[in-house]
Every structure is written in structure tokens, then in C-alpha cells.
Amino acid sequence: MAAPGPGEDDDLLDELRAAVRAAGTPTAAMSDAARAAFSWRTVDAELAALASDSLVDEPAGVRGNSAGPRDLVFEGRDSSVEVARDEDCLVGQLVPAGPGHVSLLRPDGEVDRTEVDEFGRFRFERSVTGPARLRCTTPSGVVVTEWVRF
């Protein structure tokens, strides 16, 4: 198929505008279909499952709240994401180590992004509460952690 010629882009945009106007106000089914289609944007990302959570794995017989950080380990097929959370930051490390970036995601989208150093370490200078997940992007691919409630 040949690329659009001069003026054909405007014709295509006009047709698209008319189609959107003709569709009217989105129905619940249309919104659900749009959300489902949007979720496929990360279909090629590997899901890292929660393998360890110090909040759950705390030894029996320990009394009171632990004053230390919460430690989490997510494991994927060929990689893992280790995370420690305390009141004012979230630090972690990707294994195997390497550069990249990590995005902090909430249900409504990305809220922060930080770089990963050559040792696989990263840090978010913020308190994290509620449901969140991490999207880790390195030269070898994308790993997305399970949702966790902080």
C-alpha cells in the first residue's frame, strides 16, 4: 500500500473525525473494550511474581510491628527484582545487574521513574503506600512486578 499523497492525510483525518462524532458518547461496553485493548500494550513484558514478602514471612512468635524496612522479592523467568520499602523511600536491585530504568506504577498510571545503575540498583525518593507495581526496562527486556499493597 502506498503512502498517502498530498492532501490525503487531511481527508483521512476528516473521515476519522466523522467516525468519532458518529460513534457518540462511549458506552460502558466501548470503555471496557478500550481498557482491554490498552492493557495489551505490555503483553510482551515478563511478569515477575511475588516470591518473598517480609511482612508475610515474619517468623512466628515475633510481637509488635517490625521497625525495619519491608523487603520484597519478585521473581521472573530469568531475572528478579529485590525491593526494600521504608517510610520515606523505596530502594531496589535488579538481578542480573545492569543499567536501565524503573517506573513506579499506580492503578491510574506511572507516578515516578528512576534510573538503574550498572549494578542494578535504583531508588525512589518518596513514600509508597497503597497498590503499586514496578516496570523495569533494561537492554534485555521488560519485567513488570505483580501488584502489591504497600
C-alpha positions in Angstrom: 0.0 0.0 0.0 1.4 3.4 -1.0 1.8 6.2 1.5 -0.9 8.9 1.4 -0.2 11.7 -1.1 -0.5 15.4 -0.6 -3.9 16.3 0.9 -4.8 12.7 1.5 -3.8 13.0 5.2 -6.4 15.7 5.6 -9.0 13.5 4.0 -8.2 10.7 6.4 -8.3 12.9 9.4 -11.7 14.3 8.3 -13.0 10.7 7.9 -11.7 9.8 11.4 -13.3 12.9 12.9 -16.6 12.0 11.3 -16.4 8.4 12.6 -15.7 9.6 16.1 -18.6 12.0 16.0 -21.0 9.3 14.6 -20.0 6.9 17.4 -21.4 9.3 20.0 -20.8 9.1 23.7 -18.9 6.0 24.7 -21.0 3.2 26.2 -19.8 1.1 29.2 -19.0 -1.7 26.7 -17.0 0.6 24.5 -15.0 1.8 27.5 -14.4 -1.7 28.7 -13.2 -2.7 25.2 -10.8 0.3 25.1 -9.3 -0.6 28.5 -8.9 -4.2 27.5 -7.1 -3.2 24.2 -4.9 -0.7 26.2 -3.8 -3.5 28.6 -2.3 -5.4 25.7 0.4 -2.7 25.3 2.6 -4.7 27.8 1.8 -8.2 26.6 5.5 -8.8 25.8 6.6 -7.8 29.3 7.6 -10.6 31.6 5.6 -10.8 34.8 7.7 -11.1 38.0 5.7 -12.9 40.7 6.0 -12.1 44.4 8.3 -14.8 45.8 9.0 -13.3 49.3 7.5 -10.6 51.5 9.0 -9.9 54.9 5.6 -8.7 56.1 4.1 -12.2 55.5 7.3 -14.2 56.1 8.0 -12.8 59.5 8.8 -15.6 61.9 6.0 -16.9 64.2 6.2 -15.6 67.8 7.5 -12.1 66.9 5.5 -9.5 68.7 4.6 -6.0 67.5 5.4 -4.2 64.3 8.8 -4.5 62.9 10.6 -1.2 62.8 12.8 -2.2 59.8 12.0 -1.9 56.1 9.6 -4.2 54.3 11.6 -6.5 52.0 10.0 -7.9 48.8 11.4 -10.2 46.2 9.8 -10.7 42.8 11.0 -13.5 40.5 10.6 -13.8 36.8 11.8 -16.5 34.4 15.4 -15.2 34.1 15.5 -12.2 36.5 14.4 -10.9 39.9 13.6 -7.6 41.5 14.5 -7.1 45.1 12.8 -4.2 46.9 13.1 -2.6 50.3 10.5 0.0 51.5 10.6 2.2 54.5 8.7 5.3 55.4 10.4 7.7 53.1 11.9 5.8 50.1 11.8 2.6 48.0 15.1 1.1 47.1 15.8 -2.0 45.0 18.1 -4.0 42.8 17.6 -5.9 39.5 19.3 -9.3 39.2 21.1 -9.8 36.9 22.5 -6.3 37.3 22.6 -3.8 34.5 21.6 -0.3 33.5 18.0 0.7 32.6 15.1 2.5 34.3 12.3 1.5 36.7 8.8 3.1 36.6 6.7 3.2 39.7 3.1 2.5 38.7 -0.2 3.1 40.4 -3.6 1.9 39.1 -4.0 5.3 37.4 -0.6 5.2 35.6 3.1 6.0 36.1 3.8 8.2 39.1 7.6 8.2 39.1 10.6 6.9 37.1 14.2 6.4 38.1 17.4 5.3 36.5 19.1 1.9 37.3 22.9 2.0 37.7 25.3 -0.6 36.3 25.0 -2.6 39.5 21.2 -2.9 39.0 20.4 -0.5 41.9 17.6 2.0 41.9 15.9 4.4 44.4 12.7 6.3 44.6 12.8 9.3 47.0 9.2 9.0 48.0 6.9 7.3 50.4 4.9 4.5 48.7 1.5 3.5 50.0 -1.4 1.6 48.5 -1.4 -0.6 45.4 1.7 -0.3 43.2 3.9 -2.2 40.9 7.3 -1.7 39.1 8.0 -1.8 35.4 11.8 -2.5 34.9 13.2 -1.8 31.5 16.7 -3.0 30.6 18.5 -3.8 27.4 17.5 -7.4 27.8 13.8 -6.7 28.1 10.9 -5.5 30.3 9.9 -7.1 33.6 6.7 -6.0 35.4 6.1 -7.0 39.0 2.8 -8.2 40.4 0.6 -5.6 42.1 1.4 -5.2 45.8 -0.2 -3.2 48.5 2.3 -1.1 50.4 
